[in-house]
Amino acid sequence: MRYQISLLSIFAAIAVFLSGCGRGQLHKETRLLMGTYVEVISYDARAPKIAFAEINRIEMLLSKYRADSEISRLNSEGKCRVSRETYDLLSRCVEFSRLSSGAFDITVEPLVRVWGFKDRNFRVPDAAEISAILPSVGSEKIIFHPADNMIEFSVKGMGVDLGGAGKGYAIELAARKLKQSGINDFLINAGGQIRCMGKGPGGLPWRVAVKNPREAGTVNNLQINGGSISTSGDYEQFFIYGNNEKRRYSHIIDPRSGYPADSGVASVTVYSPDGLTADMLSTAICVLGKEKGEALFEHFPACRIEDLEYIPKQEGRSTKED
């Protein structure tokens, strides 16, 4: 069997237009944080340093790749006293899992690991492996002890993966720090998660271009004055497996089946006033599919779908890529 791997750069997925004049010089800086490239743009030269410091702080709490993070300790020990910040974040994620009927679930970590998306050693596990892991997946199996911020797994082998929430949460807190510092015009781009406020180049709304997942060079242009947009899809991180009939396997796992999402949603871009909700919604829609995903917005009236690229299953989730 043959594997073909793609790990798409954020700059191929979302572009930010910086042309324009009239409000002074834009300061732009990019760093590698939370497993992706994070870009901060603002008229205020202080913005990058402030935003990056906050995102780095959040990464130290939540990263599954840092052995000393609270999430890594929880995953390795199965029970951990965490900061109130981490406790509240996981509580919100579990509540969102309930609203999405389990389509979004932070306990997907054992599945992410067995498919090879954690260490990029990609493989297709057999049905028996998936069946053995599924009993250790499910947010309802997390026990919260509010008196001392203790979080406990009720089933052995559980693990938390914040890939569908961490970046959105981090840029939201970074935006809060910027506003507290009196910086009201900025944009943060973290691997397809955008949080902005105020005006962009020329005093106009911030303009971003979302890449079409299947048509090279085709983009959907968006304008936003503030809030957050999150783009998720099967084209960001995936591998192609097979000899004759090659199949695309996305990094977005359906926690209910144990297999990569196969809903027909190739890409979805969601707007929300806050980064965490946008991040979770875009992930859930990739799992739920178009109709069920749209129904989820009954719980989030301030949010909306900005763009959705749908490929019907009968047209093939398998691909003829070489």
N, C-alpha and C positions, 0 to 999 in steps of 0.2 A: 504494500500500500504506500501511497505517496501523500506527503503533507505539503501544503503551500501556506505560508504564514504572512499575515499583514498586521502591522501595528501602525496605524495612521497617525501622523503628526497633527497636533491641533491646528496648525496653520493651514493644513489642507482641508480641515473640517469646517473651520470658521475663520473668516477674515474680518478684520476691523478696518473700515475706511478712515484714513487720517487726513485726507485732502481738505483744504479749506483754510481760512485765515480770519483774523479779526479779533481773536481773544488772547493773543500772546502765544508763547512757545509751549507745545505739548511735550511733556517728559514721559518717556517710555522705557521700561526696563523689563527684562525677562529672566526668570530663574527656574531651575528645576526643583519642584516641590510636589509632594503628595503623588509621586509617580508620573508627573506630567509637567509640561512647560506652562508656567504661570506668567501672564503678561499684565502689567499694571500701566495704565495710561492716565495722565492728569496734567492740568496746567500748573499744579502745585508740585514743586520739586521734592517736597517731603513725602509725597504719596507712596512711591515704591517702597521706601524703607519701612514706613508704618505698616503697610499692607503685608509685606513679606514677613515681617516680624510676627504678626498675628497668625498668619497661615502656618509658619514654622512651629509656633506654639501648639496649634491644633494638631499638626502632624505628629508631634511628640506624644500627644495623648492618644491618638486614634490609629496610627499606622500599624498595620499587621506585619510590616517588614522591619519594625524596630522592636528588638527583644525586650526593651525596657518600657514600651508603651503600655498604657492601661489595657488596651484591647488585646495585645499579645499576652499579657499576664493572665487576663481572663481566659483566653483561648487555651493556654497551656495548663492552667491550674483548675479551670472549671468553676472557680469561685474567687471573687476578687472585690475588695473594697476600692471603689473608684472615686474620683472627684464628683462633686455635684453636677458639674457641667457634663461629664460623660454619662452620668446616670440619667440626667434629663434628656439628653440626645437619644439614648437607646430607648427610653420610654416613649418618645415621640415616634421613633421608627417602628416600634411594636404596635402603636396605635394606628399608624398608617398601614401596616401590614393587615390589620383587621379590616380597615376600610376597603382595602384592595382585594379582599378575599384571598389573601396569601400570595398574590402575584408578586408583591414586593416583600422580601423577607431577608433581614440581615443575618439570619443563621444559615445562609447558603454557603458559607465558607467551606465545609467538607466537599461540596459538589464542585465549587470553583477549583479546589485542590485536585480532585480526582480527574478532572478534565484537563489539567495542566496549565490553567490560566494563572495560577499563583506563581509558579516558577518558569512558565513558558516552555515547559516540556510537554507539548500537546499530545493528547492521545484520545481515543474513543473507547471509554470503558464499556464493558459488556453489561447486559441487563441485570445480571446477578450482583455486580458491584453497585449499581445504582440502587437496587432494591435493598441492599444491606446498609446503605448510607441514609436513605430517606427517613428512617425512624429517628435519626438524630437531627432532623431539620424541622423547624417550626418555631416561630416566635413565642407561641403560647407555652413553650417549654423553658422560657427564661423566667427565673424567679427574682423579683425585685424586693429588697428589704430597705424601705425608705428611712428607717431609724438611723442606719449607719452607712447608707449608700452602698450596701453590699449587693452585688449581682451574682447570681448562681445559675448554673445549668442543671436542669433536672434529669438530663439524659447524658450518658457518657458519649464522648466523641463529638460533641457539639462545638461550633466555632462561629464567631461573628466576623462578617466581612462588610465594611462600610463603603464599598465601591460605588454604591448607588445613592450615597447620602453625604459622604465625607467632604467632597470638594464643594458641594453646594453649601454645606454648613460652614466650612472654612471661609469662603468668600463673603458669606453674609456677616460673619463676625469681623472680617477685615473691613468691610464697608462700614460697619458700626464704628470701628476705631477711626476711620477716616473722617466720618461725620463728627465724632467727638473732638477731633483735632481742627474742626472748622473747614474741612476740605469737602466741597459740595459738588465738584465736577470731576468725575473719575469713571474709569471702566476697568474691571478686572476680568480677565479671560483665563480660566483654568480648565484646559482640556475639554472644551465644549460647554462649560458652565460659565455663564457671563452674569456679572452683577455690575450695574452702572447707576449713576445718579447725575442729575444736572444735564449740562450741554456738552456736545462734542465739538469737533472742528467747525469753525465759522459760526459758533453759537447755535448750531442746529442740533436736532436729536442725534444720538449716537447711531451710526449705521453699521450693520454687520451683514455679512453674506454667509448663508448656510449652504454647504456643498450638497448637490444632489448625489445620493449614494450610488447611483448606477450610471449616470451620464456625466462623463468627465467634462469639466469646464462649464457645467451648468450650475447656477446658484440661485437661491431665493434671497432677495435683499429685504432686510428688516430695519425698521427705525424704532428706537426705544428711548424714552425720556428718563426712565428710571425703572428699578425693579430688576428682575432676573430672568434670563432665558436659559434653558438647558436643552441640549441636543443629545439624544441617545440613538443608537442604531446598530445594525449588524455589520456595519462597514468599518467601525472604529478599531476593534480588536477581534480578530477571527482567524480560523485556519480552515484550509480546504483539504478534505481527506477523500481518498479514493483513487482508483486507477482509471476506469472508464467513466463511471458516473460519479463525478466529483461533487461533494456536498459541502456547503458553507456552514461552519459551526461558530456561532457568535459567543462572545464572552458573557453575554447577558443570559443567565440561567433561569429557567422556570423552576422555582422552588417546589412546585407541586408535582412535577413529573420527574425532575432530576436531569432533564435534558436542556440544551440551549434553546432559547425562545424560538418558536417557529410559528408566530402568529400572522405572518405576512407583512408586518410593519418593518420596513427596511430602515426608516429614519423618522424620528418625531422631534419637533422642537416645541417646547412648552414655555409659556410666560407665567410668572408668578411674582407677586410683590416681594417674596423672599427666596433666597437661593436654595435652602434646604427643601422646601416644598416643590420647587421646580425640578430639582434633581430627582427626588423620589417619584414624582409624577411621570417624568419622561422614561424612567426605568420601568415602571409598572405598565405603561402603555405598550412598550415593546413586548411584554409578556402577555398582556390581556388581548391585544389586537385592537383594531379600529373601533368597532361598535362598543365593546365592553369598556375600552379605554375612555371613550367619550362620555360614557355614563358615569364614570368616576368623578367627573367635574361637578356633579350635583353636590358633592361634599365641599367643593372648593370654588365658589362662585366668583372669586376675584381672579381666578386663573383661566387660561385659555390655551388652545392649541394654535400655534402660529403656522406650523407647517407639518405635513404628514405625508410620507412617501410609502405607498402600500403596494405590495406585489402579491397578487392572489396566489394561493398555494398551488393551484393547478398549473400556473406558469412556471413553477419549479423553484423550490428553495435550493435545489441542487444547481450547480453552475457548471459551465463548460469552459473553465479557466485552465490555462496551461501553466 
